[in-house]
Amino acid sequence: MPSGDVLEAIAVGRIVPVVVVEEPGSAEHVAEALVAGGLPCAEVTFRTPAAEAALRTMAADGRLLVGAGTVVNPEQVDRALAAGARFIVSPGLRQAVVRHCTALGVPVFPGVATATEIMAALDEGVEVVKFFPAEPLGGLMMINALTGPFPGLRLIPTGGITVAQLPAYLAHRSVVAVGGSWMVAPGLVAAGHWAEITRLTAEAVAVAALAS
């Protein structure tokens, strides 16, 4: 899937579930639950020893667009791509990661929190950035402040956002999609509450549809 198509798919779905998997065997169930809830997209974070195997399992499901999150160095980029990731998400802006992804033609969404970081991202030719951690940084108030000087900036706010806040974020002109973990909370995944993940996913999809 070309870079532009990946971004278009994310923009259509409007929500990027941020998945933390502790047990590789959970990955297939998470994939099924997300698809059943109507959200064929996921960001699997590189925070756990099981992440790479989970990413490989979920990426093998042809119904899902799967990326890797919490990627902090070029070596992780290579591992993620080998496991089937179609996009890369980083918690911060690291030039080496962005340039490696750009050289490989892979969509990358680096995390930014300040105007300086936004300028650095724009200098690297990044089209869309992850605003992280969104709520602790001030949420929509901060997004309004940051997008003033950068009217063309496009964001994927992530961090502390709930389904109740989803409509307000999606209504913002600069927001492409919202990253969130409430529908795939680690506790739900660890406990195997797949039906609840499906329910929460379907609820989020319905809210996003009304906000569009």
C-alpha positions in Angstrom: 0.0 0.0 0.0 1.6 3.3 -1.1 2.3 6.0 1.5 -0.5 8.2 0.4 -3.0 5.3 0.6 -2.0 4.5 4.1 -2.6 8.1 5.2 -5.9 8.1 3.4 -7.0 4.9 5.1 -6.2 6.3 8.5 -8.0 9.6 7.6 -11.1 7.6 6.6 -11.1 5.5 9.8 -10.4 8.6 11.9 -9.3 6.4 14.9 -6.0 4.6 15.5 -6.3 2.1 18.3 -3.0 2.0 20.3 -2.5 -1.7 21.3 -0.1 -3.0 23.9 0.2 -6.8 23.8 1.9 -8.7 26.6 1.2 -12.2 25.2 1.6 -13.0 21.5 -1.4 -15.3 21.6 -3.6 -12.3 22.3 -2.8 -10.6 19.0 -5.2 -12.7 16.8 -8.1 -12.1 19.2 -7.4 -8.3 19.2 -7.4 -8.3 15.5 -10.7 -10.1 15.3 -12.2 -7.8 17.9 -11.2 -4.7 16.1 -12.4 -5.9 12.8 -15.7 -7.0 14.3 -16.1 -3.6 15.8 -15.6 -2.0 12.4 -12.2 -0.5 12.8 -9.6 -2.2 10.5 -6.6 -0.3 11.8 -4.2 -0.6 14.7 -0.9 0.7 16.1 1.0 -2.1 17.9 3.5 -0.5 20.3 7.0 -1.7 20.6 6.8 -1.6 24.4 6.7 -5.3 25.2 8.8 -8.4 24.4 5.7 -9.7 22.6 5.2 -6.7 20.4 7.1 -7.9 17.3 5.3 -11.3 17.2 1.9 -9.6 17.9 2.6 -7.1 15.0 3.5 -10.0 12.7 0.2 -11.8 13.6 -2.0 -8.8 13.2 -0.3 -7.6 10.0 -0.9 -11.0 8.4 -4.6 -10.4 8.7 -5.4 -8.9 5.3 -8.4 -7.0 6.7 -6.1 -4.8 8.9 -3.9 -1.9 8.3 -1.2 -2.3 11.0 1.6 0.0 12.1 4.2 0.0 14.8 4.2 2.5 17.6 6.7 3.6 20.3 9.5 3.2 17.6 12.5 5.1 18.8 15.4 4.1 16.6 16.1 3.0 13.0 16.8 -0.6 14.0 13.2 -0.9 15.4 11.9 0.6 12.1 13.6 -2.3 10.2 12.2 -4.9 12.7 8.7 -3.4 12.5 8.7 -3.4 8.7 10.0 -7.0 8.6 7.1 -7.9 10.8 4.6 -6.3 8.4 4.1 -2.7 9.7 2.7 -0.3 7.1 3.4 2.8 9.0 5.7 4.0 11.9 4.7 6.1 14.9 7.2 7.5 17.4 6.6 9.2 20.8 9.0 12.0 19.8 10.9 13.5 16.9 14.1 11.7 16.2 15.8 12.8 13.0 17.4 9.4 12.4 14.0 7.6 12.6 12.2 10.1 10.3 15.0 10.0 7.7 15.2 6.2 7.7 11.5 6.0 7.1 11.6 8.6 4.4 14.4 6.8 2.7 12.4 3.6 2.7 9.2 5.3 1.6 7.3 4.4 4.8 4.8 6.8 6.4 6.1 8.1 9.7 4.2 10.1 12.3 6.7 11.5 14.8 5.5 12.8 18.2 5.7 16.6 18.8 4.7 18.7 21.8 6.2 22.2 21.0 6.4 24.7 18.1 10.1 23.9 17.9 9.5 20.2 17.3 6.8 21.0 14.7 9.2 23.2 12.8 11.8 20.4 12.9 9.2 17.9 11.6 8.2 20.3 8.8 11.9 20.7 7.9 12.1 16.9 7.5 9.1 17.0 5.1 6.7 15.3 7.5 3.1 15.8 6.5 1.4 14.5 9.6 2.6 14.5 13.2 1.5 12.8 16.4 0.6 15.4 19.0 1.6 13.5 22.2 0.7 13.3 25.0 -2.4 15.3 23.9 -4.5 15.7 27.1 -1.6 16.3 29.5 -0.3 19.0 27.2 -3.6 20.8 27.2 -5.6 19.0 24.6 -7.6 21.1 22.1 -6.5 24.4 23.7 -2.9 23.5 23.0 -3.8 22.3 19.5 -5.5 25.6 18.8 -2.4 27.5 20.0 0.1 25.4 18.0 -1.9 25.3 14.8 -2.2 29.1 14.7 1.3 29.6 13.3 1.1 26.4 11.3 -2.3 26.5 9.5 -1.4 23.6 7.2 -0.3 21.3 10.0 -2.1 18.0 10.3 -2.2 16.0 13.6 -3.0 12.7 15.1 -3.6 13.6 18.8 -2.8 10.7 21.1 -2.6 10.4 24.9 -5.3 10.5 27.5 -8.2 11.0 25.1 -11.5 9.3 25.8 -14.5 8.4 23.7 -16.4 11.4 25.3 -13.7 13.8 24.0 -13.5 12.2 20.5 -16.1 14.4 18.7 -14.4 17.6 19.8 -11.0 16.4 18.6 -12.3 15.1 15.3 -14.2 18.4 14.6 -10.9 20.3 14.6 -9.7 21.2 11.1 -6.2 20.0 11.7 -7.0 16.6 13.1 -6.6 13.7 10.7 -7.4 11.0 13.2 -7.2 10.4 16.9 -5.0 7.8 18.6 -6.4 6.0 21.6 -6.2 3.0 23.8 -9.6 3.1 25.7 -11.1 0.4 23.4 -8.0 -1.8 23.7 -7.0 -1.0 27.2 -4.2 -3.3 28.4 -6.4 -4.7 31.2 -9.0 -5.7 28.6 -6.4 -7.4 26.4 -4.8 -9.2 29.4 -8.1 -10.5 30.6 -9.3 -11.6 27.2 -12.4 -9.4 27.1 -12.7 -9.6 23.4 -16.4 -8.9 23.2 -15.9 -5.8 25.3 -13.2 -4.6 23.0 -15.5 -5.1 20.0 -18.3 -3.2 21.8 -16.0 -0.3 22.7 -14.6 -0.2 19.2 -18.0 -0.2 17.6 -19.0 2.6 19.9 -16.0 4.7 18.9 -16.6 4.0 15.2 -20.2 5.2 15.7 -19.1 8.4 17.5 -16.5 9.1 14.8 -19.1 8.7 12.1 -21.4 11.2 13.7 -18.5 13.6 14.1 -17.5 13.4 10.4 
